[in-house]
Amino acid sequence: MPSTSSSTSDFSGLWIPLVTPFRGDAVDHAALAALAEGLAPLGIAGFVVCGSTGEAAALDADEQLAVLATVAQAAPALPRIMGLSGYHLGKTVAWVRQLNEQGLAGLLVPAPSYIRPSQAGLQAWFEAIAEASAAPILVYDIPYRTGATITRETLLALAADPRIRGLKDCGGDMAKTRALIADSRLQVLAGEDAQIFSTVAEGGAGAIAASAHLQTARFVQVIRLLRDGRLAEARALWQPLLPLIEALFAEPNPGPLKAVLAQQGLMQDALRAPMTRAGDALRERLFQLLAALSRP
Ligand SMILES: O=C(O)C1=N[C@H](C(=O)O)C[C@H](O)C1
């Protein structure tokens, strides 16, 4: 069992899975720091670094550590969850041990991608990573990216492990989501932006949402109102966000989001191949939607 302890085990609220800005092909640390500094005072719970939105699979290990360091320096008061990727268990465990020195609030761990192991194999994967990690684990259930479905039974079995504390839910199965919320051992966070309202209204703890780079305070407020049971007020704030969320995911994330952040002067509109920039029609639509949302 690792000796470093994590800084928090409360994952409630809104977490921003940061994009990784690039200048040409290099990580743009100045833009990343400015982005984190700008988002930090807006009521968010913290940052996810190197999530899917961060294009982590296209960053080498040194780049990932440098990105983490930049975010820690830019927003030292906010907790950080680090995303993992890959499927080599030995290398992943070694990487997790390296991350133990980083003072992380959590590790966001997807199923191993591509190989589609059995449920027993999936359970062993998460438990081996939890065993190596100083930080609590959030299971990232996203079968449409990994190819592996983590069943309700496997998630409930993982919930029995005190080192596994949360779920980023992109599982696409509301019955499974409800069962895990009712079970209450894992904090369930919406991982699909369009499902923030339903997940939190049903008792979920919050969300990890790329679209909340934009209109951040409004997303924060929706979650607060829902958690306070103020449904009508939450709905009135939420509904105008839906066309924006839909447009942000109309092409592969984070292309559309980076188009908007670039238009706002926050970074270059650059992604690492094979990810691509948003198309012209979509970016036009996004700019219009945001302009409408910003009108009083
Ligand atoms: O970066 C993340 O983590 C997120 N991933 C989802 C995705 O797979 O695109 C979307 C979510 O908003 C954040």
PDBQT file of the ligand as one rigid body, heavy atoms in Angstrom, charges set to zero:
ROOT
HETATM    1  O1  LIG A 301     -12.243  14.486 -20.593  1.00  0.00    +0.000 OA
HETATM    2  C1  LIG A 301     -13.134  13.846 -20.079  1.00  0.00    +0.000 C 
HETATM    3  O2  LIG A 301     -12.881  13.153 -19.103  1.00  0.00    +0.000 OA
HETATM    4  C2  LIG A 301     -14.460  13.856 -20.687  1.00  0.00    +0.000 C 
HETATM    5  N1  LIG A 301     -14.744  12.976 -21.508  1.00  0.00    +0.000 NA
HETATM    6  C3  LIG A 301     -15.944  12.837 -22.213  1.00  0.00    +0.000 C 
HETATM    7  C4  LIG A 301     -15.505  12.351 -23.549  1.00  0.00    +0.000 C 
HETATM    8  O3  LIG A 301     -15.181  11.207 -23.625  1.00  0.00    +0.000 OA
HETATM    9  O4  LIG A 301     -15.447  13.103 -24.490  1.00  0.00    +0.000 OA
HETATM   10  C5  LIG A 301     -16.736  14.076 -22.252  1.00  0.00    +0.000 C 
HETATM   11  C6  LIG A 301     -16.752  14.757 -20.963  1.00  0.00    +0.000 C 
HETATM   12  O5  LIG A 301     -17.333  16.020 -21.127  1.00  0.00    +0.000 OA
HETATM   13  C7  LIG A 301     -15.403  14.925 -20.393  1.00  0.00    +0.000 C 
ENDROOT
TORSDOF 0
